[in-house]
Amino acid sequence: MSTVAATSRAWPVIVDLVALTKPRVTALVLATAAVGMGLAPGPVDLTKALVMLGATVLLVGSANALNCWLERDTDAFMKRTCDRPLPAGRLDPFIAVVFAVALAAVALPVLSFAINPVTGLLGAGAIVSYVAIYTPLKYRGPVALLVGAVPGALPPLMGWTSVTGSLGWGGLALFAIVFAWQMPHVIGLSTYRRNDYAAAGIRVLPLVAGVPTARRHAIAWAVAMLPIGAAPYLLGLAGVYYLVVSLALGGSYVAAAMGQLGEGDDGADRWGRRVFLVSLLYIPIAFTALMLNVAG
């Protein structure tokens, strides 16, 4: 009976710890890392691949948990984050930070020694840039968007280096796709959620420069996605099927970004939500097409 009681008390804590890792974000990151491994030249050892993906899950979970710990006070001011375990008061911050550090303490040595030093170095760069640079920079200005896109784009490159042991044009192309994709994605989100960001003191582009300027940035990045998205085809990593899918997705992204803002806050909200929703389709469909159409 005591074991059952202990389990019942521990379960909510476990659920909250998992929530700190942002499972949906982690799942997307894991998928991009797997695609990087699949596209890399050379044989993929199944055991090594599983170890790499497992360590990547721990690393991403650590970065997300540390981000939640650092932003536990400001998260309380945002509707979409106020119910997270820390701002809601369900979890002790000390437990959260110990959990986050423990995940990184396992993940980084595994990536460095069980996989290879290049992958470990990229992993370390991802967590440091996300936690120590991007997170505090969000409160200073929109340049944080560019900084934050780097750790978000590193996992597919890490997947590539886990097989090759070195950087390559294919891995860098995958990095560029995810990096550029994040720009309209975040601009759209921060446009229709700009009141939340204002309440938390986060200086996103629509708040600092205005929604029309943010829209122009989104259009520029969406247009850039057309050649960037085609890079795997141009490098011979995928065939015409992927190219067609990539251009169709890129065209949809451009169309959404170029859509009219409309008048007032409601028009800006509709534009931002539209861009954000279209962006959610890009990476899953493009990377699935890549894996289905590798080299032909």
C-alpha positions in Angstrom: 0.0 0.0 0.0 2.9 2.4 0.8 4.4 1.6 -2.6 1.2 2.5 -4.3 1.0 5.7 -2.3 4.6 6.7 -3.1 3.9 6.0 -6.8 0.8 8.2 -6.7 2.7 11.0 -5.1 5.7 10.7 -7.5 3.6 10.5 -10.7 2.5 14.2 -10.9 6.1 15.2 -10.4 7.2 12.9 -13.2 4.5 14.3 -15.5 5.6 17.9 -14.7 9.3 17.0 -15.3 8.4 15.6 -18.7 6.4 18.7 -19.5 9.5 20.8 -18.9 11.2 19.1 -21.8 8.5 20.4 -24.2 7.8 16.9 -25.7 6.2 18.2 -29.0 9.2 20.4 -29.7 11.6 17.6 -28.7 9.8 15.2 -31.1 10.2 17.5 -34.0 13.9 18.1 -33.2 14.4 14.3 -32.9 12.8 13.8 -36.4 15.1 16.4 -38.0 18.2 14.7 -36.4 17.0 11.3 -37.8 16.7 12.8 -41.2 20.2 14.2 -41.0 21.4 10.7 -40.2 19.5 9.2 -43.0 20.8 11.5 -45.6 24.4 11.4 -44.5 26.7 9.3 -46.7 27.9 6.1 -45.2 26.4 3.2 -43.3 24.3 3.9 -40.2 24.8 1.5 -37.3 21.5 0.9 -35.7 22.8 0.8 -32.1 24.8 3.9 -32.6 21.9 5.6 -34.2 19.6 4.8 -31.3 22.2 6.0 -28.8 22.6 9.3 -30.7 18.9 9.9 -30.9 18.5 9.1 -27.2 21.2 11.5 -26.2 19.7 14.1 -28.5 16.3 13.7 -26.7 18.1 14.2 -23.3 20.0 17.3 -24.6 17.0 19.0 -26.1 15.0 18.1 -23.0 17.7 19.7 -20.8 17.8 22.9 -22.9 14.0 23.2 -22.8 13.9 22.5 -19.0 16.6 25.1 -18.3 14.7 27.6 -20.4 11.5 26.9 -18.4 13.5 27.3 -15.2 15.1 30.6 -16.3 11.7 32.0 -17.5 9.5 30.7 -14.7 8.6 34.2 -13.5 7.9 35.8 -16.9 6.0 32.7 -18.1 3.4 33.5 -15.5 2.4 36.6 -17.6 1.8 34.7 -20.8 -1.5 32.8 -21.5 0.2 30.1 -23.4 2.9 29.4 -20.7 1.3 30.4 -17.4 0.1 26.8 -16.8 3.6 25.3 -17.1 4.7 23.4 -14.0 7.0 26.2 -12.6 4.9 29.3 -13.0 1.8 27.4 -11.9 3.7 26.4 -8.7 3.3 22.6 -9.2 7.0 21.9 -9.2 9.9 23.0 -7.0 12.4 25.1 -9.1 15.3 23.3 -7.4 14.1 19.9 -8.6 13.6 21.4 -12.1 17.1 22.7 -12.4 18.7 19.6 -11.0 16.7 17.5 -13.5 17.8 19.7 -16.4 21.5 19.7 -15.5 21.4 15.9 -15.0 20.0 15.4 -18.5 22.8 17.5 -20.0 25.4 15.8 -17.8 24.4 12.5 -19.4 23.8 13.7 -23.0 27.0 15.6 -23.7 29.5 12.9 -22.7 27.5 10.3 -24.7 27.4 12.5 -27.8 31.1 13.3 -27.5 32.5 9.9 -26.7 29.9 7.3 -27.8 29.3 9.2 -31.1 32.1 11.6 -31.9 33.7 14.8 -30.7 32.2 16.9 -33.6 28.6 15.9 -32.7 29.3 16.5 -29.0 30.7 20.0 -29.7 27.6 20.9 -31.8 25.4 19.6 -29.0 27.3 21.7 -26.5 27.0 24.7 -28.7 23.3 24.2 -29.1 22.5 24.1 -25.4 24.9 27.0 -24.5 23.5 29.3 -27.3 19.9 28.5 -26.4 20.1 28.8 -22.7 22.9 31.3 -22.0 22.6 33.6 -25.1 19.2 33.3 -26.7 17.0 33.2 -23.5 18.4 36.4 -21.9 18.7 38.1 -25.3 14.9 37.8 -25.9 14.4 40.6 -23.4 16.8 43.0 -25.2 15.7 42.9 -28.8 14.6 41.0 -31.9 18.1 39.9 -32.8 17.4 37.0 -30.4 15.4 35.5 -33.2 18.5 35.0 -35.3 20.5 33.6 -32.3 17.7 31.3 -31.2 17.4 29.8 -34.7 20.9 28.4 -34.5 20.3 25.8 -31.7 17.0 25.0 -33.3 18.7 24.2 -36.6 21.7 22.2 -35.3 20.0 18.8 -34.7 19.9 17.8 -38.4 23.5 18.8 -38.7 24.3 16.7 -35.6 22.5 13.8 -37.2 24.8 14.2 -40.3 28.0 14.5 -38.3 27.0 11.5 -36.1 27.5 9.4 -39.3 30.3 11.2 -41.1 32.3 12.6 -38.2 32.6 15.9 -40.0 30.6 18.8 -41.4 29.5 18.6 -45.0 27.4 20.5 -47.5 24.5 18.2 -47.1 24.4 18.7 -43.3 24.8 22.4 -43.7 21.9 22.5 -46.2 19.7 20.8 -43.6 20.9 23.4 -41.1 20.0 26.2 -43.4 16.5 24.9 -44.1 15.6 24.7 -40.5 17.3 28.0 -39.7 15.5 29.9 -42.4 12.2 28.2 -41.7 12.1 29.4 -38.1 12.1 33.1 -39.1 8.5 33.4 -40.5 7.4 30.7 -38.1 8.4 32.7 -35.1 7.4 36.1 -36.6 3.9 34.7 -37.2 3.7 33.3 -33.7 5.0 36.5 -32.1 2.6 38.6 -34.1 -0.6 37.0 -33.0 0.7 36.4 -29.5 2.3 39.9 -29.3 0.2 41.0 -26.3 1.5 38.0 -24.3 5.1 38.8 -25.2 4.5 42.4 -24.3 3.2 41.4 -20.9 6.3 39.2 -20.3 8.7 42.0 -21.4 10.0 40.0 -24.4 11.0 42.3 -27.2 9.9 40.5 -30.4 10.1 42.0 -33.8 6.3 42.9 -34.2 6.5 44.9 -30.9 9.8 46.6 -31.5 9.6 47.4 -35.2 5.8 47.1 -35.8 3.7 44.5 -37.6 4.2 45.8 -41.1 8.0 45.6 -40.7 7.7 42.1 -39.2 5.6 41.1 -42.3 8.3 42.3 -44.6 10.9 40.3 -42.8 8.6 37.2 -42.9 8.2 37.7 -46.7 11.9 38.0 -47.3 12.7 34.8 -45.3 9.8 32.9 -47.0 11.2 33.9 -50.4 14.7 32.8 -49.3 13.2 29.4 -48.4 12.6 28.7 -52.1 16.3 28.3 -53.0 17.3 27.1 -49.6 14.7 24.4 -49.6 15.9 23.3 -53.0 19.5 22.8 -51.8 19.2 19.1 -51.1 18.2 18.5 -54.8 20.9 20.8 -56.1 23.4 18.9 -54.0 22.2 15.6 -55.3 20.8 14.4 -52.0 17.3 14.0 -53.3 15.4 13.8 -56.6 12.8 15.7 -58.5 9.9 14.5 -56.3 11.5 16.3 -53.3 12.1 19.4 -55.4 8.5 19.6 -56.4 7.3 19.2 -52.8 9.9 21.8 -51.6 8.8 24.4 -54.1 5.2 23.8 -53.4 5.8 24.2 -49.7 7.9 27.3 -50.3 5.2 28.8 -52.5 2.6 28.3 -49.8 4.9 29.9 -47.2 5.4 32.9 -49.5 1.7 33.2 -50.2 0.9 33.1 -46.5 3.6 35.7 -45.6 2.4 38.0 -48.5 -1.2 37.8 -47.4 -2.9 41.0 -46.5 -2.6 42.2 -42.9 -6.1 43.6 -42.8 -7.0 46.5 -40.5 -6.4 46.7 -36.8 -5.3 44.1 -34.3 -7.7 41.5 -35.6 -6.1 41.7 -39.1 -2.6 41.4 -37.8 -3.7 38.5 -35.6 -5.2 36.6 -38.5 -2.1 37.2 -40.6 0.2 36.0 -37.9 -1.8 32.9 -37.2 -2.0 32.1 -40.9 1.7 32.3 -41.3 2.3 30.2 -38.2 -0.1 27.5 -39.2 1.3 27.2 -42.7 4.8 27.0 -41.2 3.8 24.0 -39.1 3.4 22.0 -42.3 6.7 22.8 -43.8 9.3 20.8 -41.9 7.3 17.6 -41.4 6.3 17.4 -45.1 9.6 18.5 -46.5 11.7 16.2 -44.4 9.3 13.3 -45.0 9.7 13.9 -48.8 13.5 14.0 -48.3 13.5 10.6 -46.8 11.1 9.1 -49.4 13.0 10.6 -52.3 16.7 10.3 -51.2 19.0 10.5 -54.2 16.3 10.0 -56.8 
